Amino acid sequence: MRSAGRLRLTRPRRRSPVRRLLAWRGWASAPATVGVVVLLAGLYFTAQTLIATQAQSKATQDQVRLAERGQNTDRFGRAIDQLGAEKIDVRLGGVYALEQLARDQPGFVDMAEDVFSAFIRTHAPAHMPCASGTAVDVQGALTAVGRLRQPRETWSYRLEVDLSDTCLAGADLRGAMLQQVDLNGADLSGAELHGAILRRADLSGVRLDGAGLRDVDLESAQLSPVSAQGGDFGGANLRDARLGGSLAGAAFYGTVMTNATGQTVDFTGATFNDTRADALRLARGNFTGITAWSADFSNSYLGGSVFAGANFADVTLRGADLTGAVITAVTFCAYRGDPEDPTCVETSADLSGAVLRNADLTGTPRRLLRLDGADLTEVTGLG
């Protein structure tokens, strides 16, 4: 018999898995957990779909680019074929086709410029005499080059388009962008270059006789030697240009020639009207018979230059170096009325602070020269 006061130990009952599951305290937060799981699964499948879509899109874009590249190559090839045709109208069509390709695809611009320059050199080589009037296909190629090129913010040391030794007499290059173009030895006689950009271009040995050069930009261009007799440089920019050869009879109305340099340049009979030529450096220049009205040659070096028979009207030569210059029989007339009225209105020239050592001023009236502070050492002929 069991004693009445003895404790009885019993084992706790084990609950079944179902009961334990039903008794789980996390049932209260289960909906949130299930929602997170569902959200993460949705994001995963969305990401996989997006990756697949992007891969497919990239593959499509690659195919499109490949197709475009093939089309552009075909367009380029067809244009080259046309440029080599015998008929001039077919060649002109090739010029337009190649220019349009370069406009549509900027990556073809350099190749198009190379092709056009080779085309021009082949179809318009320099020869004597160079007949005036450019063939329509050559003119088309010139126009295309001038339109495709863009102004540069920075400059390289190499010439970028080779148009050297070409016959371009009478060509129309108005407004053309031809900066850093090699025109060495080209014949541009009678050509129209109004407003053209020729900065840093090489025009050595170029013929520009009778050419229209109004408002042309020739800053830092190489123009030595050059023949531009009778050329119209009205409003042109020749700043820092290198000059040489013959500019006889040329017109420089409102032209900027600041810091231009050169030697033995022939300006015989040229006209300088409202010309800014300060700091000009032209040793032994020939200014015989020039007409200079309101021109500024201050601080220029014109040593050994000849101004015989020149007409100065309100000309400034302050601080200029005229060592050994020949300034003989100079007149100081301004014709302010009717151009046909020969009446001379006397003016003067300002040579204040100028260096006139060994200069010859025979026949030039001193009373019309302002010589304050000028160096007149061994000057001859100054009455």
C-alpha positions as CSV (number, residue, x, y, z in Angstrom):
1,M,0.0,0.0,0.0
2,R,1.1,3.5,-0.7
3,S,1.4,5.8,2.1
4,A,-1.2,8.5,2.3
5,G,1.4,11.4,2.4
6,R,3.6,10.3,-0.5
7,L,3.7,12.4,-3.7
8,R,2.8,10.9,-6.9
9,L,5.0,11.9,-10.0
10,T,3.5,11.8,-13.4
11,R,5.0,12.5,-16.8
12,P,3.7,15.4,-18.8
13,R,1.8,14.5,-21.8
14,R,3.5,15.1,-25.2
15,R,1.3,17.1,-27.5
16,S,1.0,16.0,-31.1
17,P,2.6,18.0,-33.9
18,V,-0.8,19.3,-35.0
19,R,-1.5,20.6,-31.6
20,R,1.9,22.2,-31.4
21,L,1.4,23.9,-34.7
22,L,-2.0,25.1,-33.6
23,A,-0.5,26.5,-30.4
24,W,2.3,28.4,-32.3
25,R,2.4,32.0,-31.1
26,G,3.7,33.4,-34.4
27,W,0.3,32.9,-36.1
28,A,-0.5,36.5,-35.2
29,S,2.4,37.8,-37.5
30,A,2.2,35.2,-40.2
31,P,0.2,37.3,-42.7
32,A,3.0,39.9,-42.8
33,T,5.7,37.3,-43.2
34,V,3.8,35.7,-46.0
35,G,3.4,39.1,-47.7
36,V,7.2,39.8,-47.5
37,V,7.9,36.4,-49.0
38,V,5.5,37.0,-51.8
39,L,6.9,40.6,-52.4
40,L,10.5,39.3,-52.5
41,A,9.5,36.6,-54.9
42,G,7.7,39.2,-57.1
43,L,10.8,41.4,-57.1
44,Y,13.0,38.5,-58.0
45,F,10.9,37.5,-61.0
46,T,10.5,41.1,-62.1
47,A,14.3,41.6,-62.0
48,Q,14.9,38.5,-64.0
49,T,12.3,39.6,-66.5
50,L,13.9,43.1,-66.7
51,I,17.4,41.6,-67.2
52,A,16.1,39.3,-69.9
53,T,14.4,42.3,-71.6
54,Q,17.5,44.4,-71.4
55,A,19.6,41.7,-72.8
56,Q,17.2,41.3,-75.7
57,S,17.1,45.1,-76.2
58,K,20.9,45.3,-76.3
59,A,21.0,42.4,-78.8
60,T,18.4,44.3,-80.9
61,Q,20.4,47.5,-80.7
62,D,23.5,45.7,-81.7
63,Q,21.8,44.3,-84.7
64,V,20.4,47.8,-85.6
65,R,23.8,49.3,-85.3
66,L,25.4,46.6,-87.3
67,A,22.7,47.0,-90.0
68,E,23.2,50.8,-90.0
69,R,27.0,50.4,-90.3
70,G,26.5,48.1,-93.2
71,Q,24.1,50.6,-94.8
72,N,26.5,53.5,-94.3
73,T,29.3,51.5,-95.7
74,D,27.2,50.8,-98.8
75,R,26.3,54.5,-99.1
76,F,29.9,55.4,-98.9
77,G,30.9,52.8,-101.5
78,R,28.1,54.0,-103.9
79,A,29.2,57.6,-103.5
80,I,32.8,56.7,-104.3
81,D,31.7,54.9,-107.4
82,Q,29.7,57.9,-108.5
83,L,32.7,60.2,-107.9
84,G,34.7,58.0,-110.3
85,A,32.1,58.1,-113.1
86,E,32.8,59.6,-116.5
87,K,29.6,61.8,-116.6
88,I,29.8,65.0,-114.7
89,D,26.2,64.9,-113.4
90,V,26.8,61.4,-111.9
91,R,30.0,62.8,-110.2
92,L,28.0,65.7,-108.8
93,G,25.4,63.3,-107.5
94,G,28.3,61.4,-105.7
95,V,29.4,64.7,-104.1
96,Y,25.9,65.4,-102.7
97,A,25.5,61.8,-101.6
98,L,28.9,61.8,-99.7
99,E,28.2,65.1,-98.1
100,Q,24.8,63.9,-96.9
101,L,26.3,60.8,-95.4
102,A,28.9,62.9,-93.5
103,R,26.1,65.1,-92.2
104,D,24.0,62.1,-91.1
105,Q,27.0,60.3,-89.6
106,P,29.7,62.7,-88.2
107,G,32.2,59.8,-88.0
108,F,32.5,60.0,-91.8
109,V,33.4,63.8,-91.9
110,D,37.2,63.3,-91.9
111,M,36.9,60.6,-94.6
112,A,34.6,62.7,-96.7
113,E,37.1,65.7,-96.5
114,D,39.9,63.4,-97.6
115,V,37.9,62.1,-100.5
116,F,36.7,65.6,-101.6
117,S,40.3,67.1,-101.4
118,A,41.7,64.2,-103.5
119,F,38.8,64.6,-105.9
120,I,39.5,68.3,-106.3
121,R,43.3,67.8,-106.7
122,T,42.6,65.2,-109.4
123,H,40.0,67.1,-111.4
124,A,41.4,70.6,-111.0
125,P,45.2,70.3,-111.0
126,A,47.2,73.6,-111.2
127,H,48.5,74.3,-114.7
128,M,49.4,77.3,-116.8
129,P,47.3,79.0,-117.7
130,C,44.5,78.2,-115.3
131,A,41.2,78.9,-117.0
132,S,38.7,80.9,-115.0
133,G,35.5,79.1,-114.1
134,T,35.3,76.0,-111.9
135,A,33.6,72.8,-113.1
136,V,30.3,72.2,-111.3
137,D,31.5,68.9,-109.7
138,V,34.7,70.5,-108.4
139,Q,32.7,73.5,-107.2
140,G,30.3,71.1,-105.5
141,A,33.2,69.4,-103.7
142,L,34.6,72.7,-102.6
143,T,31.3,73.8,-101.3
144,A,30.9,70.5,-99.4
145,V,34.3,70.9,-97.7
146,G,33.5,74.5,-96.8
147,R,30.2,73.4,-95.2
148,L,31.4,70.3,-93.4
149,R,34.2,72.0,-91.6
150,Q,33.4,73.6,-88.2
151,P,35.2,76.4,-86.3
152,R,37.9,75.2,-84.0
153,E,38.4,76.2,-80.3
154,T,41.9,74.7,-80.3
155,W,44.4,74.3,-83.1
156,S,46.7,71.6,-84.2
157,Y,50.0,72.1,-85.9
158,R,49.1,70.2,-89.0
159,L,47.1,71.3,-92.1
160,E,43.9,69.3,-92.2
161,V,42.7,69.5,-95.8
162,D,45.1,69.3,-98.8
163,L,44.0,71.5,-101.7
164,S,47.5,72.4,-102.7
165,D,48.5,73.0,-106.4
166,T,44.9,73.2,-107.6
167,C,43.3,75.4,-110.3
168,L,40.4,77.2,-108.5
169,A,40.3,80.4,-110.5
170,G,36.8,82.0,-110.3
171,A,35.7,79.6,-107.6
172,D,32.9,80.5,-105.3
173,L,34.0,80.1,-101.7
174,R,31.8,82.7,-100.0
175,G,31.5,81.9,-96.3
176,A,33.4,78.7,-96.6
177,M,35.0,77.2,-93.5
178,L,38.6,76.6,-94.7
179,Q,40.6,77.0,-91.5
180,Q,44.0,75.2,-91.5
181,V,43.6,74.2,-95.2
182,D,46.6,73.7,-97.4
183,L,46.2,75.9,-100.5
184,N,49.9,76.1,-101.2
185,G,50.4,76.8,-104.9
186,A,46.7,77.1,-105.7
187,D,45.4,79.5,-108.3
188,L,42.4,81.5,-106.9
189,S,42.5,84.4,-109.3
190,G,39.2,86.1,-109.5
191,A,37.7,83.7,-106.9
192,E,35.0,85.0,-104.5
193,L,36.0,84.4,-100.9
194,H,33.7,87.0,-99.2
195,G,33.4,86.1,-95.5
196,A,35.4,82.9,-95.8
197,I,37.3,81.6,-92.8
198,L,40.9,80.8,-93.7
199,R,42.6,81.1,-90.3
200,R,46.0,79.4,-90.1
201,A,45.6,78.3,-93.7
202,D,48.7,78.0,-95.9
203,L,48.3,80.2,-99.0
204,S,52.0,80.3,-99.9
205,G,52.5,80.8,-103.6
206,V,48.7,81.3,-104.1
207,R,47.4,83.6,-106.9
208,L,44.7,85.8,-105.6
209,D,44.8,88.5,-108.3
210,G,41.4,90.2,-108.6
211,A,39.9,88.0,-106.0
212,G,37.0,89.1,-103.8
213,L,38.4,89.0,-100.2
214,R,36.0,91.3,-98.4
215,D,35.5,90.2,-94.7
216,V,37.7,87.2,-95.2
217,D,39.3,85.9,-92.0
218,L,43.0,85.3,-92.6
219,E,44.3,85.5,-89.1
220,S,47.6,83.8,-88.6
221,A,47.5,82.6,-92.3
222,Q,50.6,82.1,-94.3
223,L,50.5,84.5,-97.3
224,S,54.2,84.6,-98.2
225,P,54.8,84.8,-101.1
226,V,51.4,85.6,-102.6
227,S,50.1,87.5,-105.6
228,A,47.0,89.4,-104.8
229,Q,47.2,92.4,-107.2
230,G,44.1,94.4,-107.1
231,G,42.6,92.2,-104.4
232,D,39.7,93.6,-102.4
233,F,40.6,93.1,-98.7
234,G,37.8,95.4,-97.3
235,G,37.0,94.4,-93.8
236,A,39.4,91.5,-93.9
237,N,41.2,90.2,-90.8
238,L,45.0,89.8,-91.4
239,R,46.0,89.9,-87.8
240,D,49.2,87.9,-87.2
241,A,49.3,86.9,-90.8
242,R,52.6,86.3,-92.6
243,L,52.8,88.6,-95.7
244,G,55.0,88.5,-98.8
245,G,54.9,89.0,-102.5
246,S,52.7,91.4,-104.4
247,L,49.7,93.2,-103.1
248,A,50.0,96.0,-105.6
249,G,46.8,98.0,-106.1
250,A,45.0,96.1,-103.4
251,A,42.3,97.8,-101.4
252,F,42.4,97.7,-97.6
253,Y,39.2,99.4,-96.4
254,G,38.7,98.8,-92.7
255,T,41.2,96.0,-92.8
256,V,42.9,94.7,-89.6
257,M,46.6,94.0,-90.0
258,T,47.7,94.2,-86.4
259,N,50.9,92.3,-85.7
260,A,51.2,91.1,-89.3
261,T,54.7,90.4,-90.4
262,G,56.7,90.0,-93.6
263,Q,59.5,91.2,-95.8
264,T,59.7,93.0,-99.2
265,V,56.0,93.1,-99.6
266,D,54.9,95.2,-102.7
267,F,52.0,97.5,-101.8
268,T,52.5,99.8,-104.8
269,G,49.4,101.9,-105.5
270,A,47.4,100.2,-102.8
271,T,44.7,102.0,-100.8
272,F,44.6,101.9,-96.9
273,N,41.4,103.5,-95.7
274,D,40.6,103.3,-92.0
275,T,43.1,100.5,-91.8
276,R,44.3,99.2,-88.5
277,A,47.9,98.2,-89.0
278,D,49.4,98.9,-85.6
279,A,52.5,96.9,-84.6
280,L,52.9,95.9,-88.2
281,R,56.4,94.3,-88.9
282,L,57.2,94.8,-92.6
283,A,60.9,95.3,-93.3
284,R,61.7,96.9,-96.7
285,G,58.1,97.2,-97.8
286,N,57.2,99.0,-101.0
287,F,54.5,101.6,-100.3
288,T,55.2,103.7,-103.4
289,G,52.2,105.7,-104.5
290,I,49.9,104.4,-101.8
291,T,46.9,106.3,-100.6
292,A,46.4,106.1,-96.8
293,W,43.4,107.8,-95.2
294,S,42.8,107.6,-91.5
295,A,45.2,104.6,-91.4
296,D,46.9,103.6,-88.1
297,F,50.5,102.4,-88.4
298,S,51.5,103.3,-84.9
299,N,54.3,101.3,-83.2
300,S,55.0,99.5,-86.5
301,Y,58.4,98.5,-87.8
302,L,58.8,99.7,-91.4
303,G,62.5,100.0,-91.6
304,G,63.9,100.5,-95.1
305,S,60.4,100.8,-96.6
306,V,59.7,103.1,-99.5
307,F,56.8,105.6,-99.4
308,A,57.8,107.7,-102.4
309,G,54.9,109.6,-103.8
310,A,52.5,108.3,-101.2
311,N,49.4,110.3,-100.1
312,F,48.8,110.5,-96.4
313,A,45.6,111.8,-95.0
314,D,45.3,111.8,-91.3
315,V,47.7,108.9,-91.0
316,T,49.2,107.9,-87.7
317,L,52.7,106.6,-87.4
318,R,53.3,107.3,-83.7
319,G,56.2,105.4,-82.3
320,A,56.8,103.7,-85.7
321,D,60.4,102.6,-86.6
322,L,61.1,104.1,-90.0
323,T,64.9,103.7,-89.9
324,G,66.3,104.2,-93.4
325,A,62.9,104.7,-94.9
326,V,62.4,106.7,-98.1
327,I,59.5,109.1,-97.5
328,T,59.9,111.4,-100.5
329,A,57.5,113.7,-102.3
330,V,54.7,112.6,-100.0
331,T,51.4,114.6,-100.2
332,F,48.8,115.2,-97.5
333,C,45.5,115.5,-99.3
334,A,42.0,114.5,-98.3
335,Y,39.3,114.8,-100.9
336,R,36.2,115.2,-98.8
337,G,33.7,116.3,-101.4
338,D,32.8,115.1,-104.8
339,P,35.2,112.2,-105.7
340,E,35.6,113.8,-109.1
341,D,36.7,117.1,-107.5
342,P,40.5,117.3,-107.5
343,T,40.6,120.0,-104.8
344,C,43.1,119.0,-102.1
345,V,42.2,119.6,-98.5
346,E,45.5,119.5,-96.6
347,T,45.8,117.2,-93.6
348,S,48.8,116.0,-91.6
349,A,50.6,112.9,-90.5
350,D,51.4,112.0,-86.9
351,L,55.0,110.7,-86.5
352,S,55.3,111.6,-82.8
353,G,58.0,109.5,-81.2
354,A,58.8,107.8,-84.5
355,V,62.4,106.6,-85.3
356,L,63.5,108.3,-88.6
357,R,67.2,107.7,-88.5
358,N,68.8,108.0,-91.9
359,A,65.4,108.4,-93.5
360,D,65.0,110.5,-96.6
361,L,62.1,113.0,-96.5
362,T,63.1,115.0,-99.6
363,G,60.1,116.9,-100.9
364,T,57.9,116.1,-98.0
365,P,56.7,119.3,-96.2
366,R,57.8,119.3,-92.6
367,R,54.9,121.7,-91.6
368,L,52.5,118.8,-92.2
369,L,54.4,116.4,-90.0
370,R,53.9,116.1,-86.3
371,L,57.4,115.1,-85.1
372,D,57.2,115.5,-81.3
373,G,59.9,113.3,-79.7
374,A,60.8,111.8,-83.1
375,D,64.4,110.6,-83.6
376,L,65.6,112.6,-86.6
377,T,69.2,111.5,-86.5
378,E,70.9,112.0,-89.9
379,V,67.5,112.6,-91.6
380,T,67.9,114.1,-95.1
381,G,65.7,116.3,-97.1
382,L,63.6,117.6,-94.2
383,G,62.9,121.3,-95.1
